[in-house]
Amino acid sequence: MRTGNEPLQARSPLRIRCGLALWGLLWAIAGAVAFINAGRPEWAAACAALAMVAVTDLAMVIHHIRQGPHYQPGRDIPPYAPDRGRNDAFGIRNGPAGRRRNTKP
């Protein structure tokens, strides 16, 4: 029985982000090579910088995927516990004694 409020088929977007980073990396490398052959070093440098951004993003995504179920939950991972009206990040209690949600302060 699920206790969270997320849909049953919710999945992490890391795999699609990995694919998009690979696609961008391939196009950035192709652009850098094409601009070098065309004699446009400024545009080639811009494409090389974009390729470095794509490599960094790809490394971060692969790192998160390898960290396991916390970042890439599967069907056997239960959902996180519901909030139950508590917002610990800001120390605000949204229960009967505190400020209610969706009200003006």
All heavy atoms as an XYZ file, in Angstrom:
802
protein
N       0.839     -1.184      0.000
C       0.000      0.000      0.000
C       0.879      1.242      0.000
O       1.807      1.355      0.783
C      -0.897     -0.010      1.225
C      -1.773      1.183      1.322
S      -2.871      0.997      2.716
C      -3.500      2.613      2.799
N       0.608      2.172     -0.874
C       1.400      3.383     -0.991
C       0.809      4.457     -0.093
O      -0.388      4.645     -0.027
C       1.446      3.848     -2.426
C       2.105      2.817     -3.329
C       2.197      3.298     -4.737
N       3.134      4.385     -4.895
C       4.435      4.256     -5.065
N       4.967      3.070     -5.058
N       5.208      5.294     -5.242
N       1.687      5.188      0.589
C       1.220      6.246      1.481
C       1.559      7.631      0.960
O       1.061      8.613      1.471
C       1.851      6.084      2.872
O       3.272      6.139      2.735
C       1.439      4.778      3.499
N       2.425      7.722     -0.040
C       2.812      9.023     -0.578
C       1.745      9.559     -1.518
O       0.752      8.906     -1.825
N       1.949     10.761     -2.026
C       0.965     11.351     -2.925
C       1.446     11.380     -4.365
O       0.824     11.991     -5.208
C       0.600     12.766     -2.456
C       1.803     13.672     -2.435
O       2.923     13.265     -2.707
N       1.572     14.918     -2.106
N       2.559     10.716     -4.679
C       3.044     10.690     -6.048
C       2.302      9.635     -6.845
O       1.742      8.707     -6.279
C       4.554     10.432     -6.089
C       4.940      8.999     -5.778
C       5.034      8.705     -4.306
O       4.890      9.610     -3.485
O       5.235      7.533     -3.979
N       2.270      9.746     -8.167
C       1.584      8.740     -8.970
C       2.318      7.398     -8.922
O       3.510      7.338     -8.609
C       1.596      9.325    -10.377
C       2.490     10.478    -10.349
C       2.758     10.849     -8.930
N       1.610      6.339     -9.250
C       2.201      5.012     -9.198
C       3.335      4.839    -10.197
O       4.277      4.099     -9.957
C       1.134      3.948     -9.472
C       0.146      3.701     -8.343
C      -0.944      2.746     -8.797
C       0.875      3.135     -7.141
N       3.278      5.507    -11.327
C       4.274      5.306    -12.377
C       5.356      6.382    -12.392
O       6.055      6.531    -13.384
C       3.586      5.264    -13.745
C       2.489      4.236    -13.853
C       2.966      2.817    -13.602
O       4.062      2.464    -13.969
N       2.151      2.024    -12.953
N       5.514      7.138    -11.331
C       6.511      8.211    -11.289
C       7.906      7.617    -11.365
O       8.232      6.656    -10.677
C       6.359      9.027    -10.014
N       8.737      8.167    -12.204
C      10.112      7.701    -12.371
C      11.042      8.899    -12.437
O      10.653     10.006    -12.786
C      10.262      6.877    -13.651
C       9.494      5.582    -13.622
C      10.157      4.592    -12.660
N       9.339      3.421    -12.490
C       8.641      3.144    -11.398
N       8.638      3.967    -10.396
N       7.948      2.056    -11.319
N      12.287      8.646    -12.153
C      13.288      9.698    -12.183
C      13.637     10.056    -13.635
O      13.727      9.179    -14.490
C      14.546      9.221    -11.459
O      15.588     10.139    -11.631
N      13.883     11.337    -13.923
C      14.219     11.740    -15.293
C      15.713     11.613    -15.608
O      16.170     12.156    -16.597
C      13.784     13.205    -15.332
C      13.990     13.679    -13.937
C      13.637     12.493    -13.068
N      16.471     10.902    -14.789
C      17.914     10.854    -14.994
C      18.307     10.146    -16.289
O      19.258     10.560    -16.956
C      18.603     10.180    -13.806
C      18.657     11.013    -12.534
C      19.260     10.206    -11.401
C      19.446     12.278    -12.757
N      17.609      9.114    -16.663
C      17.985      8.383    -17.881
C      17.737      9.228    -19.128
O      18.554      9.238    -20.040
C      17.253      7.062    -17.956
C      17.686      6.104    -16.871
C      17.099      4.725    -17.093
N      17.201      3.902    -15.909
C      18.298      3.265    -15.527
N      19.392      3.388    -16.229
N      18.299      2.531    -14.435
N      16.641      9.945    -19.177
C      16.392     10.803    -20.337
C      17.383     11.961    -20.340
O      17.843     12.394    -21.392
C      14.927     11.288    -20.398
C      14.633     11.973    -21.731
C      14.609     12.248    -19.286
C      14.553     11.034    -22.874
N      17.734     12.472    -19.167
C      18.718     13.549    -19.091
C      20.081     13.058    -19.560
O      20.830     13.794    -20.203
C      18.796     14.058    -17.655
C      19.622     15.295    -17.508
C      19.457     15.868    -16.129
N      20.632     16.625    -15.764
C      20.947     16.952    -14.537
N      20.176     16.603    -13.540
N      22.023     17.641    -14.282
N      20.401     11.804    -19.255
C      21.655     11.210    -19.713
C      21.666     11.140    -21.247
O      22.654     11.496    -21.889
C      21.826      9.822    -19.099
S      23.353      8.998    -19.527
N      20.557     10.696    -21.827
C      20.466     10.624    -23.281
C      20.565     11.987    -23.936
O      21.238     12.155    -24.956
N      19.903     12.983    -23.347
C      19.964     14.331    -23.913
C      21.366     14.931    -23.786
O      21.829     15.653    -24.682
C      18.934     15.231    -23.237
C      17.474     14.926    -23.583
C      16.544     15.750    -22.709
C      17.224     15.179    -25.044
N      22.064     14.633    -22.684
C      23.429     15.128    -22.530
C      24.354     14.479    -23.561
O      25.226     15.154    -24.126
C      23.936     14.852    -21.115
N      24.161     13.195    -23.825
C      24.959     12.530    -24.863
C      24.668     13.115    -26.240
O      25.598     13.339    -27.030
C      24.664     11.029    -24.875
C      25.379     10.190    -23.847
C      24.835      8.774    -23.839
C      26.869     10.182    -24.115
N      23.397     13.353    -26.515
C      23.015     13.946    -27.800
C      23.638     15.338    -27.965
O      24.178     15.669    -29.021
C      21.493     14.015    -27.877
C      20.953     14.515    -29.168
C      20.362     15.711    -29.394
C      20.958     13.832    -30.418
N      19.990     15.816    -30.700
C      20.349     14.677    -31.365
C      21.419     12.594    -30.848
C      20.188     14.315    -32.691
C      21.249     12.238    -32.168
C      20.638     13.096    -33.075
N      23.573     16.151    -26.931
C      24.178     17.484    -26.986
C      25.692     17.426    -27.119
O      26.294     18.237    -27.830
N      26.303     16.458    -26.443
C      27.757     16.301    -26.545
C      28.162     15.946    -27.968
O      29.123     16.520    -28.508
C      28.235     15.229    -25.563
C      29.731     14.907    -25.581
C      30.544     16.128    -25.179
C      30.021     13.739    -24.655
N      27.437     15.036    -28.583
C      27.756     14.659    -29.965
C      27.619     15.845    -30.914
O      28.491     16.073    -31.768
C      26.851     13.513    -30.419
C      27.088     12.172    -29.749
C      26.037     11.166    -30.202
C      28.488     11.663    -30.051
N      26.554     16.624    -30.769
C      26.364     17.780    -31.641
C      27.394     18.873    -31.373
O      27.850     19.558    -32.307
C      24.950     18.345    -31.498
C      23.984     17.612    -32.360
C      23.085     16.681    -31.958
C      23.848     17.723    -33.778
N      22.382     16.213    -33.044
C      22.827     16.830    -34.172
C      24.485     18.474    -34.750
C      22.433     16.690    -35.506
C      24.081     18.334    -36.071
C      23.081     17.447    -36.440
N      27.772     19.059    -30.130
C      28.780     20.082    -29.816
C      30.136     19.694    -30.394
O      30.860     20.550    -30.930
C      28.873     20.272    -28.307
N      30.492     18.421    -30.291
C      31.765     17.969    -30.878
C      31.720     18.093    -32.396
O      32.688     18.572    -33.019
C      32.069     16.524    -30.436
C      32.414     16.502    -28.949
C      33.200     15.934    -31.257
C      32.552     15.112    -28.376
N      30.606     17.690    -32.996
C      30.472     17.816    -34.452
C      30.547     19.277    -34.884
O      31.185     19.608    -35.895
C      29.158     17.189    -34.910
N      29.925     20.162    -34.116
C      29.991     21.588    -34.441
C      31.396     22.138    -34.324
O      31.841     22.934    -35.163
N      32.121     21.730    -33.277
C      33.502     22.200    -33.111
C      34.374     21.744    -34.277
O      35.157     22.530    -34.828
C      34.068     21.697    -31.789
N      34.218     20.487    -34.678
C      35.011     19.968    -35.812
C      34.635     20.697    -37.094
O      35.508     21.083    -37.881
C      34.803     18.436    -35.945
C      35.387     17.911    -37.241
C      35.403     17.713    -34.752
N      33.345     20.902    -37.317
C      32.910     21.589    -38.532
C      33.418     23.030    -38.579
O      33.858     23.506    -39.641
C      31.383     21.561    -38.622
N      33.383     23.727    -37.438
C      33.855     25.113    -37.436
C      35.374     25.202    -37.554
O      35.887     26.166    -38.119
C      33.358     25.844    -36.182
C      31.924     26.262    -36.280
C      31.008     25.853    -35.334
C      31.475     27.063    -37.319
C      29.680     26.232    -35.407
C      30.153     27.455    -37.412
C      29.249     27.029    -36.459
N      36.086     24.220    -37.049
C      37.539     24.201    -37.237
C      37.861     24.029    -38.721
O      38.739     24.717    -39.272
C      38.195     23.094    -36.387
C      38.205     23.504    -34.918
C      39.609     22.795    -36.862
C      38.678     22.418    -33.977
N      37.132     23.107    -39.375
C      37.352     22.886    -40.813
C      36.941     24.093    -41.642
O      37.492     24.322    -42.728
C      36.584     21.645    -41.278
C      37.206     20.369    -40.762
O      38.395     20.330    -40.458
N      36.398     19.329    -40.654
N      35.988     24.883    -41.157
C      35.532     26.066    -41.889
C      36.401     27.290    -41.596
O      36.202     28.346    -42.190
C      34.088     26.364    -41.541
N      37.365     27.161    -40.680
C      38.232     28.288    -40.362
C      37.581     29.316    -39.443
O      37.891     30.504    -39.543
N      36.701     28.895    -38.577
C      36.031     29.794    -37.631
C      36.387     29.381    -36.207
O      35.618     28.694    -35.541
C      34.519     29.722    -37.817
C      34.071     30.000    -39.229
C      34.052     31.444    -39.501
N      32.668     31.875    -39.380
C      32.278     33.100    -39.529
N      33.135     34.025    -39.792
N      31.026     33.413    -39.407
N      37.546     29.821    -35.708
C      38.008     29.362    -34.393
C      37.132     29.861    -33.232
O      37.039     29.181    -32.204
C      39.425     29.904    -34.288
C      39.491     31.029    -35.248
C      38.536     30.699    -36.352
N      36.488     31.021    -33.380
C      35.642     31.526    -32.294
C      34.440     30.617    -32.071
O      34.090     30.285    -30.935
C      35.155     32.957    -32.595
C      36.258     33.966    -32.821
C      36.732     34.001    -34.272
O      36.082     33.396    -35.155
O      37.769     34.628    -34.516
N      33.786     30.246    -33.163
C      32.634     29.362    -33.059
C      33.052     27.967    -32.608
O      32.308     27.284    -31.891
C      31.891     29.302    -34.388
C      31.096     30.550    -34.638
C      31.442     31.584    -35.440
C      29.852     30.887    -34.046
N      30.479     32.557    -35.397
C      29.483     32.142    -34.549
C      29.006     30.247    -33.148
C      28.306     32.774    -34.173
C      27.831     30.872    -32.781
C      27.486     32.130    -33.291
N      34.228     27.531    -33.036
C      34.734     26.225    -32.595
C      34.983     26.236    -31.089
O      34.691     25.257    -30.388
C      36.009     25.868    -33.353
N      35.505     27.356    -30.574
C      35.734     27.464    -29.133
C      34.404     27.469    -28.368
O      34.291     26.866    -27.299
C      36.532     28.731    -28.822
N      33.395     28.124    -28.922
C      32.078     28.137    -28.281
C      31.490     26.724    -28.237
O      30.929     26.299    -27.221
C      31.138     29.085    -29.018
N      31.631     25.984    -29.322
C      31.135     24.600    -29.348
C      31.937     23.722    -28.392
O      31.374     22.834    -27.741
C      31.198     24.037    -30.760
S      29.916     24.684    -31.841
N      33.236     23.955    -28.285
C      34.055     23.186    -27.344
C      33.651     23.491    -25.901
O      33.607     22.579    -25.061
C      35.529     23.493    -27.569
N      33.347     24.742    -25.605
C      32.884     25.095    -24.258
C      31.534     24.432    -23.965
O      31.312     23.924    -22.851
C      32.765     26.613    -24.127
N      30.653     24.398    -24.942
C      29.367     23.731    -24.777
C      29.557     22.226    -24.577
O      28.853     21.598    -23.785
C      28.477     23.999    -25.981
C      27.043     23.507    -25.891
C      26.331     24.156    -24.713
C      26.319     23.813    -27.180
N      30.538     21.654    -25.256
C      30.843     20.234    -25.075
C      31.333     19.969    -23.652
O      30.990     18.945    -23.052
C      31.878     19.775    -26.099
N      32.096     20.889    -23.098
C      32.566     20.708    -21.716
C      31.402     20.776    -20.722
O      31.377     20.038    -19.740
C      33.630     21.761    -21.370
C      34.941     21.575    -22.117
S      35.638     19.936    -21.938
C      35.931     19.861    -20.200
N      30.439     21.648    -20.989
C      29.248     21.718    -20.134
C      28.480     20.400    -20.221
O      28.019     19.858    -19.202
C      28.353     22.913    -20.536
C      27.002     22.848    -19.859
C      29.058     24.219    -20.215
N      28.358     19.851    -21.431
C      27.648     18.588    -21.612
C      28.382     17.442    -20.920
O      27.747     16.563    -20.322
C      27.476     18.283    -23.101
N      29.711     17.442    -20.965
C      30.497     16.398    -20.287
C      30.301     16.494    -18.778
O      30.140     15.478    -18.093
C      31.991     16.507    -20.667
C      32.863     15.701    -19.729
C      32.203     16.056    -22.092
N      30.304     17.705    -18.244
C      30.100     17.896    -16.810
C      28.708     17.416    -16.393
O      28.559     16.713    -15.382
C      30.269     19.381    -16.442
O      31.560     19.809    -16.867
C      30.114     19.600    -14.959
N      27.699     17.768    -17.164
C      26.341     17.326    -16.860
C      26.233     15.814    -16.955
O      25.630     15.168    -16.095
C      25.352     17.983    -17.824
C      23.921     17.644    -17.482
O      23.578     17.663    -16.293
O      23.137     17.371    -18.416
N      26.845     15.228    -17.957
C      26.813     13.782    -18.119
C      27.489     13.072    -16.950
O      26.973     12.072    -16.436
C      27.485     13.402    -19.438
C      27.366     11.972    -19.906
C      25.902     11.601    -20.097
C      28.127     11.793    -21.198
N      28.614     13.598    -16.499
C      29.309     13.001    -15.354
C      28.449     13.087    -14.094
O      28.381     12.127    -13.312
C      30.642     13.701    -15.129
N      27.786     14.204    -13.898
C      26.929     14.365    -12.730
C      25.733     13.412    -12.779
O      25.378     12.789    -11.772
C      26.442     15.813    -12.651
C      26.337     16.330    -11.257
S      26.150     18.113    -11.180
C      24.803     18.438    -12.246
N      25.133     13.256    -13.949
C      23.985     12.368    -14.096
C      24.405     10.921    -13.853
O      23.731     10.181    -13.133
C      23.341     12.537    -15.494
C      22.359     11.432    -15.779
C      22.674     13.879    -15.597
N      25.523     10.514    -14.416
C      25.999      9.136    -14.218
C      26.316      8.905    -12.746
O      26.008      7.845    -12.193
C      27.205      8.856    -15.123
C      26.733      8.777    -16.577
C      27.907      7.564    -14.724
C      27.846      8.698    -17.589
N      26.888      9.885    -12.086
C      27.172      9.764    -10.653
C      25.884      9.557     -9.857
O      25.811      8.706     -8.980
C      27.914     11.007    -10.161
C      28.115     11.044     -8.680
N      29.016     10.224     -8.041
C      27.525     11.784     -7.722
C      28.963     10.467     -6.736
N      28.062     11.418     -6.521
N      24.844     10.321    -10.179
C      23.566     10.195     -9.468
C      22.899      8.850     -9.759
O      22.301      8.256     -8.870
C      22.624     11.337     -9.827
C      22.957     12.610     -9.130
N      22.542     12.898     -7.865
C      23.688     13.674     -9.534
C      22.996     14.096     -7.515
N      23.704     14.579     -8.515
N      23.004      8.373    -10.989
C      22.423      7.072    -11.320
C      23.130      5.972    -10.542
O      22.492      5.062    -10.009
C      22.490      6.820    -12.836
C      21.481      7.703    -13.570
C      22.218      5.349    -13.153
C      21.567      7.627    -15.072
N      24.446      6.051    -10.421
C      25.214      5.023     -9.714
C      25.042      5.083     -8.207
O      25.385      4.137     -7.515
C      26.689      5.137    -10.066
C      26.970      4.662    -11.463
C      28.431      4.642    -11.739
N      28.679      4.145    -13.087
C      29.847      4.115    -13.651
N      30.903      4.545    -12.979
N      29.996      3.652    -14.864
N      24.518      6.185     -7.677
C      24.307      6.273     -6.238
C      23.193      5.369     -5.765
O      23.095      5.098     -4.582
C      24.017      7.715     -5.821
C      25.260      8.524     -5.677
C      24.972      9.900     -5.132
O      23.913     10.469     -5.386
N      25.898     10.432     -4.387
N      22.365      4.941     -6.655
C      21.371      3.951     -6.283
C      19.964      4.481     -6.126
O      19.611      5.526     -6.658
N      19.152      3.747     -5.351
C      17.719      4.002     -5.296
C      17.318      5.382     -4.788
O      16.235      5.833     -5.081
C      17.195      2.941     -4.340
C      18.222      1.893     -4.318
C      19.513      2.568     -4.594
N      18.155      6.039     -4.022
C      17.765      7.360     -3.542
C      17.575      8.324     -4.705
O      16.679      9.167     -4.689
C      18.811      7.907     -2.574
C      18.457      9.264     -2.066
N      17.412      9.478     -1.197
C      18.968     10.487     -2.326
C      17.326     10.770     -0.937
N      18.255     11.399     -1.610
N      18.408      8.210     -5.741
C      18.293      9.099     -6.888
C      17.579      8.456     -8.063
O      17.095      9.132     -8.933
C      19.683      9.568     -7.345
C      20.249     10.581     -6.416
C      21.176     10.217     -5.466
C      19.816     11.887     -6.460
C      21.667     11.147     -4.585
C      20.318     12.819     -5.578
C      21.242     12.451     -4.654
O      21.725     13.369     -3.783
N      17.508      7.143     -8.112
C      16.867      6.443     -9.219
C      15.958      5.361     -8.656
O      16.273      4.194     -8.693
C      17.946      5.839    -10.127
C      17.419      5.254    -11.402
C      16.972      6.304    -12.366
O      17.268      7.471    -12.215
N      16.234      5.911    -13.361
N      14.811      5.742     -8.093
C      13.953      4.743     -7.446
C      13.342      3.785     -8.453
O      12.971      4.168     -9.556
C      12.881      5.576     -6.766
C      12.872      6.857     -7.491
C      14.261      7.079     -8.005
N      13.248      2.543     -8.059
C      12.613      1.520     -8.874
C      11.271      1.141     -8.288
O      10.781      1.750     -7.333
N      10.661      0.100     -8.830
C       9.339     -0.320     -8.375
C       9.363     -0.871     -6.953
O       8.362     -0.848     -6.259
C       8.779     -1.360     -9.316
C       8.524     -0.820    -10.691
C       7.890     -1.893    -11.567
N       7.833     -1.458    -12.945
C       6.860     -0.732    -13.452
N       5.877     -0.356    -12.682
N       6.871     -0.390    -14.712
N      10.504     -1.411     -6.512
C      10.569     -2.018     -5.191
C      10.921     -1.030     -4.086
O      10.971     -1.399     -2.922
C      11.588     -3.161     -5.191
C      12.966     -2.700     -5.640
O      13.042     -1.685     -6.355
O      13.950     -3.362     -5.283
N      11.156      0.238     -4.413
C      11.498      1.247     -3.424
C      10.209      1.931     -2.960
O       9.471      2.484     -3.767
C      12.463      2.300     -4.008
C      13.701      1.628     -4.570
C      12.818      3.355     -2.981
C      14.491      0.846     -3.552
N       9.921      1.910     -1.660
C       8.697      2.568     -1.188
C       8.818      4.087     -1.290
O       9.930      4.627     -1.336
C       8.596      2.124      0.272
C       9.976      1.755      0.659
C      10.668      1.273     -0.586
N       7.695      4.790     -1.318
C       7.750      6.250     -1.427
C       8.248      6.875     -0.126
O       8.277      6.237      0.920
C       6.289      6.633     -1.679
C       5.518      5.522     -1.076
C       6.341      4.280     -1.275
N       8.664      8.123     -0.241
C       9.081      8.853      0.957
C       7.873      9.070      1.870
O       6.746      9.100      1.420
C       9.677     10.210      0.590
C      10.978     10.100     -0.151
C      11.092     10.536     -1.457
C      12.099      9.559      0.468
C      12.285     10.434     -2.135
C      13.289      9.458     -0.205
C      13.383      9.894     -1.498
O      14.558      9.766     -2.167
N       8.140      9.248      3.138
C       7.060      9.492      4.091
C       6.382     10.819      3.765
O       7.035     11.791      3.392
C       7.620      9.526      5.506
N       5.051     10.900      3.909
C       4.344     12.145      3.624
C       4.772     13.270      4.570
O       5.260     13.018      5.670
C       2.878     11.803      3.837
C       2.810     10.337      3.949
C       4.166      9.827      4.259
N       4.567     14.491      4.140
C       4.980     15.669      4.900
C       4.187     15.830      6.194
O       4.706     16.278      7.194
C       4.811     16.911      4.019
C       5.343     18.168      4.653
O       6.198     18.065      5.547
O       4.908     19.251      4.257
N       2.934     15.494      6.186
C       2.047     15.606      7.343
C       1.943     17.037      7.881
O       1.802     17.259      9.069
C       2.466     14.680      8.475
C       2.599     13.248      8.085
C       1.392     12.458      8.520
N       1.641     11.040      8.350
C       1.086     10.308      7.407
N       0.272     10.857      6.551
N       1.343      9.029      7.310
N       2.093     18.031      6.999
C       1.905     19.412      7.406
C       3.091     20.048      8.088
O       2.989     21.129      8.648
N       4.245     19.438      8.061
C       5.409     20.001      8.738
C       6.442     20.422      7.699
O       6.744     19.684      6.782
C       6.016     18.977      9.683
C       7.128     19.552     10.505
C       7.569     18.539     11.564
N       8.609     19.112     12.373
C       8.395     19.798     13.467
N       7.170     19.986     13.887
N       9.383     20.288     14.167
N       6.981     21.608      7.867
C       7.989     22.122      6.969
C       9.230     22.406      7.803
O       9.431     23.504      8.299
C       7.478     23.389      6.275
C       8.399     23.822      5.176
O       9.537     23.380      5.103
N       7.911     24.682      4.310
N      10.075     21.389      7.980
C      11.243     21.520      8.851
C      12.309     22.452      8.287
O      13.126     22.989      9.024
C      11.862     20.153      9.108
C      10.989     19.311     10.019
O      10.249     19.889     10.821
O      11.073     18.091      9.898
N      12.337     22.637      6.978
C      13.384     23.459      6.387
C      13.325     24.902      6.884
O      14.342     25.561      7.027
C      13.271     23.430      4.872
N      12.123     25.389      7.168
C      11.969     26.765      7.603
C      11.481     26.879      9.040
O      11.237     27.971      9.533
C      11.003     27.509      6.674
C      11.486     27.560      5.259
C      10.928     26.753      4.299
C      12.525     28.396      4.896
C      11.382     26.773      2.997
C      12.983     28.435      3.603
C      12.415     27.626      2.643
N      11.304     25.749      9.713
C      10.859     25.781     11.095
C       9.420     26.225     11.255
O       9.030     26.730     12.298
N       8.613     26.043     10.229
C       7.212     26.462     10.270
C       6.355     25.226     10.498
O       6.476     24.235      9.793
C       6.791     27.140      8.949
C       7.634     28.379      8.706
C       5.306     27.482      8.972
C       7.437     28.972      7.339
N       5.505     25.293     11.454
C       4.569     24.202     11.716
C       3.239     24.582     11.101
O       2.636     25.589     11.454
C       4.425     23.976     13.222
C       3.444     22.911     13.592
C       4.036     21.540     13.327
N       3.104     20.542     13.833
C       2.956     19.364     13.323
N       3.675     19.004     12.306
N       2.107     18.520     13.825
N       2.771     23.798     10.156
C       1.526     24.107      9.459
C       0.360     23.305     10.023
O      -0.540     22.924      9.312
C       1.673     23.832      7.963
C       2.625     24.791      7.318
O       2.687     25.940      7.701
N       3.375     24.324      6.351
N       0.381     23.025     11.284
C      -0.692     22.262     11.916
C      -1.690     23.179     12.582
O      -1.776     24.377     12.283
N      -2.437     22.645     13.550
C      -3.477     23.440     14.226
C      -2.925     24.644     14.977
O      -3.577     25.681     15.062
C      -4.110     22.450     15.196
C      -3.680     21.098     14.747
C      -2.426     21.268     13.967
N      -1.720     24.547     15.545
C      -1.176     25.657     16.340
C      -0.450     26.684     15.486
O      -0.254     27.811     15.906
C      -0.230     25.112     17.404
N      -0.034     26.303     14.297
C       0.755     27.212     13.465
C      -0.056     27.827     12.351
O      -1.288     27.736     12.324
N       0.649     28.449     11.442
C       0.000     29.078     10.297
C      -0.577     28.007      9.371
O       0.056     27.008      9.100
C       1.035     29.918      9.535
C       0.418     30.830      8.533
C       1.462     31.660      7.876
N       2.169     30.802      6.927
C       3.370     31.040      6.463
N       4.037     32.077      6.879
N       3.938     30.246      5.604
N      -1.753     28.227      8.885
C      -2.382     27.266      8.004
C      -1.893     27.479      6.567
O      -1.521     28.590      6.197
C      -3.890     27.412      8.055
C      -4.433     27.199      9.432
C      -5.660     26.348      9.351
N      -6.193     26.159     10.698
C      -6.111     25.024     11.354
N      -5.531     24.000     10.794
N      -6.614     24.900     12.546
N      -1.915     26.428      5.793
C      -1.515     26.535      4.386
C      -2.533     27.340      3.602
O      -3.708     27.376      3.931
C      -1.388     25.149      3.768
C      -0.248     24.348      4.325
C      -0.212     22.999      3.654
N       0.741     22.144      4.329
C       1.898     21.793      3.827
N       2.264     22.215      2.649
N       2.722     21.012      4.489
N      -2.044     27.950      2.540
C      -2.889     28.724      1.605
C      -3.632     29.867      2.281
O      -4.753     30.184      1.912
C      -3.887     27.792      0.888
C      -3.183     26.721      0.101
O      -2.083     26.953     -0.430
N      -3.779     25.557      0.005
N      -3.027     30.463      3.264
C      -3.615     31.641      3.897
C      -2.577     32.746      3.868
O      -1.382     32.511      3.826
C      -4.041     31.394      5.343
O      -2.893     30.998      6.092
C      -5.106     30.311      5.424
N      -3.054     33.974      3.926
C      -2.135     35.106      3.942
C      -1.599     35.296      5.352
O      -2.310     35.091      6.325
C      -2.841     36.368      3.477
C      -3.251     36.284      2.035
C      -3.931     37.551      1.590
C      -4.349     37.420      0.134
N      -5.073     38.584     -0.307
N      -0.334     35.712      5.504
C       0.248     35.892      6.846
C      -0.374     37.024      7.620
O      -0.947     37.924      7.178
C       1.720     36.176      6.579
C       1.882     36.382      5.129
C       0.615     35.968      4.457
